[in-house]
Amino acid sequence: MSTADDKTLTTREAGVMLGVSLRTVQLWVEAGVLAAWKTQGGHRRVSLESVEKVLAEREVISNLKWNARQNVSPVQPVASSLKVLIAEDNEVYRDLLEFYFKNLDIPVNITFVADGFECLISLGKQLPDIIITDLHMPKISGFDMIRHLAATDAYDDVQIIALTGLTQADIDEKGGLPSRVKVFFKPFSFKQLELIVDELIKRK
């Protein structure tokens, strides 16, 4: 891979070009979304080609880039609200989860995304209290994303739930999931979710 100056960016330059935070760029590099390497001096360089590919593939990135140029910050919910990030492309489960969370006794800020890539984008904008994600997602494996999040200190207080149609044997065959991740097998019972959400509400 070429390391010519016109072919690489610093992580900060990549963040400016993509319209996202430095932390988000680092997260995307670690998740394999952006190609990067370290120089002999220990400085990380990001492939310009991979940044341009992201910009071309995801219209949402272009929107974030425009927002960054306009210095528009995403609106944050009030501190007392429960922040929920749901990565699920099945409309039935999306509707069921939305109905459940919107009928809680506290304000809930729900963000829906359809794939692992958009999930990472959302995490760069706001840290949720709970992430519910399918294991089968386009662009980025749900397994890889969950393992990374569970191993990153910044997400220690985030409850991660894997919602899946796989069996436990299927999950074990793919290397399993971190012990702190709750696994809900489809079709799941909302009683399972209620126990976790009640505990999160008590913390709020």
KEGULO-953319 format. One line per field, with one value per residue: residue in one letter; x, y, z of N, C-alpha, C, O in turn. Coordinates in Angstrom, 3 decimals. Example, Ala and Ser with C-alpha at 12.3 -4.5 7.8 and 13.67 -1.06 7.14 Angstrom:
% KEGULO-953319
nupa: (A  S)
nu: (13.190  12.850)
nv: (-5.690  -2.250)
nw: (7.800  7.080)
cau: (12.300  13.670)
cav: (-4.500  -1.060)
caw: (7.800  7.140)
cu: (13.200  12.900)
cv: (-3.300  0.030)
cw: (7.800  7.870)
ou: (14.236  13.409)
ov: (-3.319  1.138)
ow: (8.465  8.039)
END
This chain:
% KEGULO-953319
nupa: (M  S  T  A  D  D  K  T  L  T  T  R  E  A  G  V  M  L  G  V  S  L  R  T  V  Q  L  W  V  E  A  G  V  L  A  A  W  K  T  Q  G  G  H  R  R  V  S  L  E  S  V  E  K  V  L  A  E  R  E  V  I  S  N  L  K  W  N  A  R  Q  N  V  S  P  V  Q  P  V  A  S  S  L  K  V  L  I  A  E  D  N  E  V  Y  R  D  L  L  E  F  Y  F  K  N  L  D  I  P  V  N  I  T  F  V  A  D  G  F  E  C  L  I  S  L  G  K  Q  L  P  D  I  I  I  T  D  L  H  M  P  K  I  S  G  F  D  M  I  R  H  L  A  A  T  D  A  Y  D  D  V  Q  I  I  A  L  T  G  L  T  Q  A  D  I  D  E  K  G  G  L  P  S  R  V  K  V  F  F  K  P  F  S  F  K  Q  L  E  L  I  V  D  E  L  I  K  R  K)
nu: (0.843  0.511  2.220  2.354  2.149  -0.126  -1.861  -2.596  -4.009  -4.016  -5.513  -7.032  -7.400  -8.845  -11.150  -12.143  -12.662  -14.618  -16.480  -16.837  -16.135  -12.834  -12.651  -14.579  -13.403  -11.191  -12.554  -13.756  -11.491  -10.462  -12.537  -12.311  -13.496  -12.235  -9.153  -5.959  -2.661  0.394  3.092  6.720  7.409  5.345  2.973  -0.410  -1.759  -4.302  -5.873  -6.495  -8.013  -9.760  -11.256  -12.513  -14.019  -15.835  -17.228  -18.407  -20.008  -21.811  -24.478  -25.256  -22.900  -22.101  -24.052  -23.361  -20.889  -21.629  -23.064  -20.976  -19.436  -21.171  -21.114  -22.983  -24.277  -25.319  -28.524  -28.759  -30.383  -32.353  -30.782  -32.097  -33.355  -33.771  -31.424  -31.495  -30.151  -30.855  -30.025  -31.298  -32.796  -35.197  -38.492  -40.667  -39.631  -38.420  -40.676  -41.970  -40.096  -39.940  -42.558  -42.566  -40.536  -41.477  -43.610  -42.763  -42.306  -40.607  -38.879  -37.753  -35.102  -34.849  -32.840  -32.786  -31.031  -29.943  -27.816  -24.482  -22.596  -23.935  -24.567  -22.102  -21.661  -23.688  -22.860  -20.645  -21.769  -23.398  -23.521  -25.169  -27.481  -28.239  -27.694  -29.222  -28.774  -28.804  -27.150  -26.546  -25.559  -25.233  -22.150  -20.570  -19.729  -21.951  -20.974  -18.224  -18.428  -19.747  -17.911  -15.772  -16.884  -17.489  -14.983  -13.929  -13.182  -14.694  -17.297  -18.151  -20.307  -22.479  -25.267  -25.306  -27.186  -27.656  -29.650  -31.017  -31.548  -30.104  -28.886  -27.646  -25.597  -24.807  -23.770  -21.678  -20.087  -19.160  -17.332  -18.402  -19.693  -18.838  -18.999  -20.510  -22.454  -25.851  -27.889  -30.608  -32.816  -34.579  -38.003  -38.138  -38.913  -40.573  -40.399  -37.823  -36.410  -37.579  -36.607  -33.940  -34.188  -35.607  -33.632  -31.794  -33.323  -33.535  -30.951  -30.962)
nv: (-1.193  2.185  4.897  7.530  11.082  12.231  10.168  9.396  10.078  11.843  10.687  12.732  14.410  12.657  12.477  15.098  15.164  13.214  14.204  13.433  12.547  12.330  10.093  8.455  7.923  6.416  4.240  3.210  2.460  0.413  -1.372  -2.114  -0.698  1.505  1.587  1.437  2.166  2.137  4.434  4.255  5.931  5.659  6.955  7.058  6.412  6.961  5.392  7.244  6.365  4.505  6.190  7.758  5.777  5.148  7.565  7.538  5.253  5.511  7.498  8.729  9.457  11.562  13.378  13.766  14.954  17.382  18.481  18.772  20.749  22.841  23.185  21.956  20.395  17.168  16.794  16.301  14.077  14.693  14.346  12.503  10.716  7.489  6.084  4.444  2.254  0.658  -1.857  -3.209  -4.750  -5.910  -5.200  -5.970  -6.672  -4.252  -2.574  -3.794  -3.460  -0.675  -0.050  -1.178  0.293  2.916  2.897  2.956  4.275  6.416  9.090  8.166  7.902  6.825  5.310  4.082  1.888  0.321  -1.322  -2.547  -0.607  1.885  1.742  2.131  4.744  6.063  5.553  7.147  9.605  9.665  8.197  5.323  3.925  1.355  -1.177  -2.876  -5.389  -7.110  -10.143  -10.805  -8.678  -6.272  -5.129  -4.851  -7.398  -8.504  -9.974  -9.264  -6.525  -6.451  -7.839  -6.083  -3.757  -4.745  -5.136  -2.667  -0.025  2.311  1.566  0.197  0.681  0.334  -1.556  -4.448  -6.188  -9.060  -9.834  -12.525  -14.997  -17.217  -20.369  -21.418  -23.178  -22.408  -19.878  -20.525  -21.922  -19.901  -18.704  -17.654  -15.205  -12.280  -12.637  -10.737  -9.923  -10.055  -12.550  -12.778  -15.002  -15.228  -16.190  -13.739  -13.213  -10.464  -10.266  -10.970  -8.737  -6.782  -7.185  -6.380  -3.717  -2.563  -2.561  -0.794  1.548  1.999  2.811  5.266)
nw: (0.000  -0.821  0.710  0.180  0.608  -0.582  -0.589  1.867  5.145  8.267  11.338  12.360  10.126  8.543  10.077  9.854  7.118  6.882  8.558  11.204  14.663  16.201  17.833  16.639  14.150  14.999  16.083  13.767  12.361  13.988  13.759  11.173  9.142  8.033  6.293  7.718  9.030  10.983  11.078  11.038  13.048  14.774  14.240  13.273  10.082  7.734  5.028  2.177  0.051  1.261  2.850  0.913  -0.273  1.734  1.858  -0.655  -0.572  1.542  2.030  4.333  5.565  4.013  4.752  7.419  7.054  5.881  8.036  9.848  8.609  8.833  11.470  13.122  15.864  16.996  18.516  21.954  24.206  27.202  30.439  32.045  30.429  28.866  26.814  23.813  21.444  18.508  16.353  13.780  11.018  10.531  10.163  11.725  14.268  14.850  15.096  17.266  19.327  19.400  20.197  22.749  24.181  23.968  25.631  28.201  31.556  31.663  29.875  26.640  24.391  21.255  18.831  15.620  13.507  10.456  9.884  10.751  10.165  10.253  12.895  14.161  13.362  14.771  17.391  17.483  17.745  19.994  23.216  24.083  26.571  26.280  23.884  21.317  19.141  16.023  15.014  12.447  10.121  7.461  5.914  8.406  10.606  13.104  15.201  15.283  15.807  18.309  19.929  19.867  21.070  23.608  24.576  24.887  27.005  27.068  26.687  28.884  30.612  29.040  28.252  26.386  24.043  22.189  19.564  17.986  15.377  15.339  16.704  19.948  19.498  16.937  17.477  19.200  17.429  15.858  17.459  19.763  22.193  24.175  27.763  29.153  27.457  26.723  25.326  23.234  21.919  18.925  18.502  21.032  24.551  25.981  28.657  29.304  28.414  29.976  32.593  32.368  31.490  33.613  35.578  34.431  34.465  37.181  37.728  36.478)
cau: (0.000  1.305  2.145  2.609  1.372  -1.414  -2.667  -2.902  -4.495  -3.951  -6.859  -7.774  -7.805  -9.907  -12.351  -12.661  -13.183  -15.831  -17.446  -17.082  -15.147  -11.602  -12.974  -15.296  -12.407  -10.437  -13.462  -13.908  -10.225  -10.374  -13.575  -11.989  -14.221  -11.206  -7.830  -4.965  -1.453  1.238  4.409  7.818  7.406  4.199  1.813  -1.388  -2.150  -5.524  -5.892  -7.418  -8.923  -10.806  -12.130  -13.338  -14.963  -16.891  -18.026  -19.170  -20.959  -22.817  -25.001  -25.336  -21.623  -22.126  -24.869  -22.567  -19.852  -22.282  -23.346  -19.723  -19.046  -22.092  -20.937  -24.243  -24.081  -26.544  -29.260  -28.647  -31.582  -32.152  -29.980  -32.928  -33.952  -33.086  -30.954  -31.532  -29.694  -31.332  -29.517  -32.179  -33.435  -36.499  -39.469  -41.531  -38.944  -38.241  -41.951  -42.226  -39.190  -40.355  -43.781  -42.199  -39.786  -42.265  -44.639  -42.154  -42.727  -39.628  -38.581  -36.828  -34.560  -34.571  -32.194  -32.821  -30.117  -30.219  -26.637  -23.397  -21.905  -24.704  -24.467  -20.855  -21.870  -24.501  -22.041  -19.752  -22.523  -24.038  -23.327  -26.472  -27.519  -28.459  -27.605  -29.838  -28.295  -28.821  -25.802  -26.362  -25.705  -24.367  -20.949  -19.753  -20.286  -22.427  -20.052  -17.011  -18.761  -20.041  -16.663  -14.978  -17.526  -17.374  -13.579  -13.524  -13.568  -15.681  -18.640  -18.344  -21.610  -23.531  -25.795  -25.355  -28.059  -27.624  -30.955  -30.606  -32.273  -29.161  -28.934  -26.440  -24.553  -24.323  -22.969  -20.439  -19.285  -18.547  -16.413  -19.106  -19.794  -18.366  -19.923  -21.401  -23.479  -27.061  -28.334  -32.036  -33.077  -35.882  -38.734  -37.788  -39.967  -40.310  -40.076  -36.359  -35.986  -38.100  -35.708  -32.752  -34.583  -35.936  -32.367  -31.243  -34.146  -33.165  -29.694  -31.252)
cav: (0.000  3.406  5.806  8.886  12.051  12.500  8.965  9.088  11.151  11.593  10.366  13.989  14.832  11.741  12.869  16.324  14.834  12.417  14.926  12.700  12.815  11.550  8.809  7.657  7.450  5.347  3.099  2.627  1.809  -0.824  -2.277  -2.492  0.117  2.308  0.957  2.306  1.523  3.048  4.709  3.845  6.828  5.357  7.778  6.324  6.998  6.374  5.363  8.186  5.574  3.920  7.294  8.110  4.679  5.335  8.708  7.159  4.179  5.842  8.854  9.292  10.080  12.860  14.256  14.116  15.881  18.683  18.959  19.188  22.029  23.857  23.205  21.548  19.258  16.397  17.152  15.299  13.979  15.101  13.369  11.496  9.813  6.235  6.154  3.095  2.122  -0.625  -2.200  -4.306  -4.401  -6.570  -4.195  -6.506  -6.513  -2.816  -2.043  -4.340  -2.816  0.727  -0.030  -1.476  1.372  4.139  2.748  2.974  5.415  7.508  9.473  7.257  8.372  5.617  5.455  2.864  1.795  -0.905  -2.174  -2.302  0.631  2.992  1.609  2.786  6.181  6.535  5.500  8.292  10.819  9.604  6.935  4.859  3.101  -0.018  -1.482  -4.133  -5.564  -8.415  -10.628  -10.803  -7.319  -5.956  -4.287  -5.215  -8.521  -8.201  -10.624  -8.447  -5.251  -6.682  -8.186  -4.854  -2.883  -5.354  -5.085  -1.257  0.549  3.386  0.998  -0.666  0.917  0.123  -2.919  -4.937  -7.344  -9.629  -10.379  -13.378  -16.199  -18.328  -21.179  -21.285  -23.948  -21.571  -18.814  -21.143  -22.285  -18.666  -18.166  -17.176  -13.773  -11.948  -13.094  -9.680  -9.681  -10.855  -13.072  -13.059  -15.802  -14.950  -15.040  -13.566  -12.746  -9.132  -10.408  -10.942  -7.351  -5.985  -7.311  -5.565  -2.306  -2.116  -2.296  0.436  2.665  2.253  3.574  6.617)
caw: (0.000  -0.921  1.855  -0.308  1.362  -1.192  -0.528  3.261  5.993  9.696  11.824  12.503  8.780  8.117  10.802  9.247  5.792  7.048  9.372  12.445  15.705  16.187  18.442  15.655  13.174  15.648  16.185  12.428  12.012  14.746  13.264  9.804  8.160  7.377  6.240  8.341  9.528  11.740  10.512  11.916  14.202  15.625  13.895  12.471  8.807  7.196  3.572  1.545  -0.778  2.096  3.265  -0.248  -0.474  2.730  1.430  -1.842  -0.280  2.544  1.926  5.671  5.859  3.351  5.584  8.592  6.594  5.732  9.383  10.473  8.003  9.348  12.926  13.730  16.750  17.194  19.720  22.994  25.039  28.590  31.168  32.691  29.453  28.581  25.428  23.247  20.059  17.996  15.023  13.345  9.749  10.467  10.560  12.777  15.547  15.079  15.578  18.594  20.269  19.518  20.999  24.142  24.808  24.022  26.660  29.518  32.372  31.598  28.483  25.956  23.118  20.478  17.530  14.821  12.371  9.707  9.737  11.677  9.805  10.815  14.349  14.546  13.178  15.885  18.605  17.447  18.054  21.303  23.928  24.578  27.776  25.866  22.457  20.905  17.771  15.375  14.752  10.995  9.611  6.313  6.062  9.556  11.350  14.442  16.128  15.406  16.432  19.718  20.626  20.011  22.040  24.927  24.997  24.948  28.295  26.911  26.622  30.048  31.233  28.040  28.211  25.009  23.844  20.843  19.174  16.878  14.984  15.418  17.908  20.759  18.813  15.828  18.071  19.685  16.259  15.348  18.450  20.944  22.486  25.527  28.807  29.627  26.428  26.852  24.036  23.124  20.735  18.313  19.066  22.427  25.441  26.503  30.075  29.360  28.240  31.078  33.739  32.105  31.405  34.969  36.274  33.859  34.924  38.581  37.702  36.022)
cu: (0.879  1.137  2.493  1.662  -0.011  -2.328  -3.083  -3.363  -4.151  -5.374  -7.697  -8.260  -8.929  -11.223  -12.992  -13.309  -14.511  -16.896  -17.781  -15.948  -13.917  -11.847  -13.689  -14.337  -11.623  -11.270  -13.621  -12.640  -10.139  -11.400  -13.328  -12.729  -13.248  -9.873  -6.805  -3.768  -0.657  2.590  5.483  7.897  6.216  2.957  0.878  -1.723  -3.340  -5.499  -6.938  -8.447  -10.065  -11.774  -13.062  -14.379  -16.137  -17.818  -18.926  -20.276  -22.102  -23.276  -25.068  -24.037  -21.563  -22.941  -24.103  -21.470  -20.430  -22.573  -22.081  -19.283  -19.904  -21.998  -22.234  -23.989  -25.386  -27.195  -29.159  -29.932  -31.291  -31.493  -30.816  -33.532  -33.118  -32.710  -30.784  -31.089  -30.068  -30.832  -30.263  -32.876  -34.781  -37.557  -40.369  -40.892  -38.688  -39.511  -42.256  -41.362  -39.570  -41.589  -43.454  -41.552  -40.604  -43.368  -44.053  -42.558  -41.722  -39.409  -37.546  -36.410  -34.124  -33.932  -32.222  -31.793  -30.317  -29.024  -25.538  -22.669  -22.615  -24.690  -23.213  -20.961  -22.624  -23.697  -21.048  -20.436  -23.046  -23.825  -24.665  -26.347  -27.616  -28.363  -28.263  -29.488  -28.436  -27.374  -25.495  -26.626  -24.791  -23.158  -20.033  -20.441  -20.739  -21.530  -18.824  -17.298  -18.991  -18.772  -15.807  -15.571  -17.347  -15.952  -13.062  -14.062  -14.679  -17.113  -18.946  -19.738  -22.773  -23.969  -25.936  -26.211  -27.953  -28.964  -30.733  -31.544  -31.379  -29.414  -27.660  -25.282  -23.952  -23.384  -21.629  -19.510  -18.561  -17.641  -17.055  -19.124  -19.274  -19.430  -20.902  -22.508  -24.654  -27.506  -29.821  -32.266  -34.485  -36.698  -38.469  -38.990  -39.608  -40.072  -38.555  -35.852  -36.399  -37.179  -34.481  -33.089  -34.929  -34.670  -31.721  -32.010  -33.799  -31.877  -29.942  -31.819)
cv: (1.244  4.253  7.229  9.848  12.287  11.287  8.618  10.329  10.823  11.260  11.637  14.500  13.951  12.110  14.117  16.021  14.078  13.153  14.214  12.997  11.934  10.159  7.885  7.098  6.282  4.078  2.408  1.918  0.447  -1.846  -2.700  -1.713  0.967  1.563  1.923  1.484  2.576  3.209  4.212  4.714  6.629  6.183  6.998  7.108  6.224  6.464  6.337  7.433  4.994  4.991  7.672  7.027  4.801  6.468  8.348  6.168  4.627  7.294  9.520  9.967  11.467  13.859  14.698  15.122  17.292  19.291  19.481  20.548  23.175  24.009  22.922  20.317  18.503  16.769  16.018  15.259  14.450  13.970  12.233  10.500  8.558  6.245  4.734  3.123  0.726  -0.816  -3.429  -3.897  -5.084  -5.622  -4.669  -6.301  -5.046  -2.220  -2.528  -3.642  -1.347  0.844  -0.240  -0.266  2.661  4.079  2.619  4.253  6.565  7.879  8.524  7.887  7.146  5.978  4.108  2.956  0.426  -1.826  -1.748  -1.006  1.831  2.940  2.316  4.306  6.754  6.561  6.661  9.593  10.836  8.230  6.484  4.142  1.624  -0.137  -2.836  -4.335  -6.991  -8.840  -10.688  -9.400  -7.101  -5.133  -4.757  -6.345  -8.078  -8.814  -9.743  -7.142  -5.427  -7.000  -6.952  -3.956  -3.422  -5.271  -3.656  -0.610  1.590  2.873  0.081  -0.534  0.735  -1.337  -3.351  -6.202  -7.787  -10.296  -11.218  -14.554  -17.420  -19.154  -20.939  -22.033  -23.150  -20.485  -19.366  -21.485  -21.078  -17.997  -17.606  -15.665  -13.514  -12.259  -12.004  -9.335  -10.621  -11.296  -13.398  -13.811  -15.512  -16.242  -14.945  -13.072  -11.359  -9.151  -10.378  -9.502  -6.500  -6.022  -6.412  -4.076  -1.760  -1.762  -1.010  1.665  3.018  3.081  5.030  7.461)
cw: (0.000  0.324  1.455  0.388  0.784  -1.158  0.892  4.002  7.435  10.151  11.987  11.144  8.254  8.795  10.225  7.907  5.883  7.857  10.662  13.431  15.532  16.773  17.452  14.602  13.762  15.762  14.839  11.979  12.697  14.268  11.812  8.735  7.360  7.426  6.816  8.798  10.298  11.070  11.481  13.162  15.121  15.353  12.976  11.209  8.254  5.675  3.036  0.705  0.045  2.593  2.117  -0.531  0.488  2.310  0.248  -1.511  0.617  2.451  3.289  6.070  5.232  4.166  6.820  8.235  6.451  7.102  10.060  9.928  8.547  10.869  13.652  14.571  16.895  18.521  20.725  23.818  26.462  29.349  31.736  31.719  29.295  27.105  24.889  21.795  19.580  16.569  14.542  12.058  9.564  11.024  11.692  14.145  15.870  15.681  16.992  19.647  20.480  20.401  22.470  24.812  24.922  25.075  28.060  30.254  32.384  30.135  27.879  24.631  22.328  19.146  16.829  13.700  11.729  9.560  10.708  11.420  10.426  12.340  14.857  14.399  14.375  17.183  18.656  17.814  19.487  21.923  24.507  25.923  27.409  24.346  22.227  19.438  17.276  15.140  13.260  10.470  8.419  6.748  7.181  10.308  12.731  15.498  16.365  16.138  17.929  20.497  20.854  21.084  23.454  25.476  25.149  26.208  28.172  26.929  27.803  30.657  30.261  28.071  26.747  24.943  22.387  20.587  17.929  16.618  14.994  16.677  18.711  20.113  17.661  16.365  18.548  18.530  15.682  16.379  19.695  21.079  23.894  26.576  29.250  28.633  26.657  25.459  24.116  21.823  20.210  18.209  20.565  23.226  25.963  28.007  30.263  29.320  29.437  32.299  33.581  32.126  32.786  35.746  35.750  34.359  36.370  38.652  37.323  37.157)
ou: (1.863  0.058  2.882  0.529  -0.967  -3.457  -3.830  -3.148  -4.009  -6.334  -8.910  -9.392  -9.853  -12.284  -14.215  -14.373  -15.409  -18.068  -18.890  -14.942  -13.945  -11.317  -13.436  -14.447  -11.417  -10.762  -13.623  -12.704  -9.786  -11.165  -14.049  -12.612  -13.411  -9.506  -6.781  -3.852  -0.992  3.163  5.182  8.393  6.076  1.995  1.320  -1.943  -3.377  -5.143  -8.114  -9.615  -11.210  -12.969  -14.258  -15.488  -17.288  -19.040  -20.067  -21.358  -23.234  -22.516  -24.950  -24.050  -21.051  -22.582  -24.180  -21.164  -19.801  -22.354  -22.108  -18.815  -19.443  -22.688  -22.552  -23.533  -26.454  -26.515  -29.449  -30.511  -30.136  -31.609  -30.317  -34.161  -31.914  -33.575  -30.029  -31.591  -29.652  -31.170  -29.892  -33.482  -35.446  -37.531  -40.791  -41.539  -38.733  -39.451  -42.744  -41.844  -39.525  -41.665  -44.002  -41.977  -40.434  -43.991  -44.747  -43.083  -41.954  -39.713  -36.584  -37.246  -33.142  -34.423  -31.744  -31.694  -30.798  -29.176  -25.648  -22.176  -21.983  -24.789  -23.259  -20.420  -22.251  -23.836  -20.658  -19.774  -23.128  -23.934  -25.242  -25.248  -27.134  -28.887  -27.904  -29.872  -28.216  -26.478  -24.335  -27.778  -23.701  -23.156  -18.856  -21.629  -20.020  -21.346  -18.433  -16.514  -18.486  -18.576  -15.191  -14.837  -17.087  -15.740  -11.900  -15.267  -15.506  -18.045  -19.879  -20.293  -23.928  -23.148  -26.612  -25.990  -28.137  -29.361  -30.302  -32.235  -31.825  -30.077  -26.711  -24.134  -22.745  -22.337  -20.581  -18.291  -17.489  -17.228  -16.360  -18.642  -19.265  -20.625  -22.012  -23.397  -24.478  -27.498  -30.246  -31.944  -35.457  -36.146  -38.563  -39.964  -38.463  -39.596  -38.055  -34.980  -35.663  -36.991  -34.041  -32.360  -34.586  -34.643  -31.168  -31.409  -33.771  -31.728  -29.231  -32.125)
ov: (1.330  4.318  8.039  9.498  12.514  11.356  7.664  11.461  9.653  11.525  11.623  14.967  14.434  12.065  14.205  16.552  14.279  12.776  14.363  13.612  10.932  9.167  6.680  5.936  5.271  2.974  1.179  0.895  -0.550  -3.051  -3.544  -2.022  1.134  0.986  3.097  0.263  3.760  2.247  3.802  4.281  7.328  6.136  6.360  8.318  4.994  7.499  6.264  7.818  4.985  4.734  7.880  7.326  4.587  6.348  8.802  6.227  4.169  8.209  10.741  10.939  12.415  15.032  15.857  16.025  18.272  20.484  20.498  21.401  24.306  24.828  23.554  19.298  19.114  17.024  14.872  16.308  14.586  12.801  11.119  9.530  8.558  6.395  3.932  3.921  -0.271  -0.037  -4.558  -2.827  -4.867  -5.279  -3.870  -5.812  -4.646  -1.460  -1.761  -3.281  -0.841  1.728  0.442  0.150  3.415  5.096  2.223  5.190  7.581  7.086  8.135  8.344  6.495  6.845  3.109  3.979  -0.509  -2.980  -0.730  -0.371  2.686  3.974  3.018  5.056  7.792  7.487  7.106  10.573  11.891  7.213  7.187  3.798  0.757  0.703  -3.825  -3.529  -7.950  -7.998  -10.630  -8.974  -7.670  -4.522  -5.033  -6.246  -7.375  -8.241  -9.507  -6.705  -4.641  -6.492  -6.798  -3.441  -2.662  -5.328  -3.448  -0.640  1.729  3.643  -0.719  -1.512  0.959  -2.244  -2.685  -7.157  -6.988  -11.212  -10.687  -15.034  -18.528  -18.692  -20.330  -21.590  -23.200  -20.211  -18.758  -21.352  -21.207  -16.852  -17.134  -14.939  -14.422  -12.154  -12.317  -8.542  -11.834  -10.499  -14.191  -13.309  -15.546  -17.286  -15.940  -12.576  -11.113  -8.167  -9.835  -9.111  -5.608  -5.004  -5.768  -3.274  -0.621  -0.777  -0.229  2.701  4.192  3.940  5.925  8.637)
ow: (0.735  0.913  2.296  0.718  1.525  -1.645  1.108  3.567  7.789  9.427  11.780  11.022  7.600  8.171  10.113  7.590  5.066  7.845  11.177  13.078  14.818  16.273  17.428  14.211  13.092  15.563  14.761  11.297  12.068  14.360  11.279  7.549  6.152  8.450  6.446  8.934  10.270  10.558  12.602  14.202  16.125  16.119  12.021  11.258  8.302  5.112  3.394  0.655  -0.405  2.740  2.323  -0.975  0.108  2.394  0.165  -2.093  0.464  2.768  3.392  6.825  5.826  4.266  7.225  9.014  6.849  7.309  10.754  10.683  8.701  11.475  14.659  14.053  16.915  19.515  20.381  24.100  26.865  28.983  31.897  32.143  29.554  26.242  25.439  21.003  20.170  15.678  14.865  11.993  8.552  12.206  12.527  15.072  17.034  16.648  17.822  20.720  21.601  21.254  23.336  25.890  25.881  25.378  28.996  29.653  33.040  29.245  28.541  23.852  22.684  18.424  17.367  13.023  12.370  9.160  11.392  12.352  11.046  13.001  15.867  15.211  14.921  17.983  19.736  18.155  20.115  21.238  25.337  26.356  28.139  23.615  22.865  18.589  18.016  15.074  12.854  10.380  8.357  7.817  6.948  10.614  13.441  16.571  17.508  16.980  18.731  21.601  21.908  21.928  24.387  26.688  25.496  26.457  29.072  27.159  27.745  31.159  30.626  27.932  25.964  25.687  21.469  21.307  16.906  17.517  14.696  17.606  18.216  20.167  17.428  15.778  18.331  18.643  15.092  16.193  20.595  20.210  24.725  26.303  29.679  28.941  26.770  24.520  24.955  20.746  20.963  17.864  21.283  22.659  26.344  28.574  31.248  30.095  29.859  32.964  34.534  32.710  33.104  36.484  36.524  34.642  36.739  39.520  37.780  36.958)
END
